C-alpha cells in the first residue's frame, strides 16, 4: 500500500481538490512511486489521512478509474492498472507538444527565431 507523509501533500486553491488528488496519483504512477498492480489507499483512508471530505477523494479516484489509471477489486480496494504508466506517458507527451512546443514554435516564428536556432540553443544546454 502506498504510504505518504502528511507534509508532502498540501492542497492549493487553484483547482478542485479532487483534480489535485487525481493529478498527484498520476504523478506517482509516472514517477514509478506507484507501480502496476500496487494498491492505493482507499478513499476513506485517503480522506481521513489528509482530512478531506470522503466524497471529494472518491470523485478523484472515480476519475482515475474512468481514465483507466486505477481499477477496483471488489471488497479489496483500488489498484494501479498494468498499462497506467504507458497511458499517462502517452497523454502527457501529446499534451507537452500541444501545450508547450506548438505555442513556443508559433512565438518563435512571430519573432523570427528559426527552428535551427532553437535546436542550437537546446544542444548548447538550457541557460
WOTA-V119636 format. One record per pair of residues at least 6 apart in sequence whose ideal C-beta (glycine too) atoms are under 6 Angstrom apart, sorted by the first residue. I is the first residue (numbers start at 1). J is the second residue. Records with the same first field share a line. If there is no record, write none. Layout:
# WOTA-V119636
I=J ; J
This chain:
# WOTA-V119636
1=39
2=34 ; 40
9=50
11=17 ; 20
17=56
18=56 ; 59 ; 60
21=60
22=60 ; 63 ; 64
25=64
26=88
28=34
29=80 ; 84 ; 85 ; 88
30=88
34=80
36=80 ; 82
37=79
38=80
39=77 ; 79
40=78
42=77
43=54 ; 57 ; 58 ; 61
44=54
46=57
47=54 ; 57
64=70
68=81 ; 87
69=84
70=78
71=79 ; 81
72=78
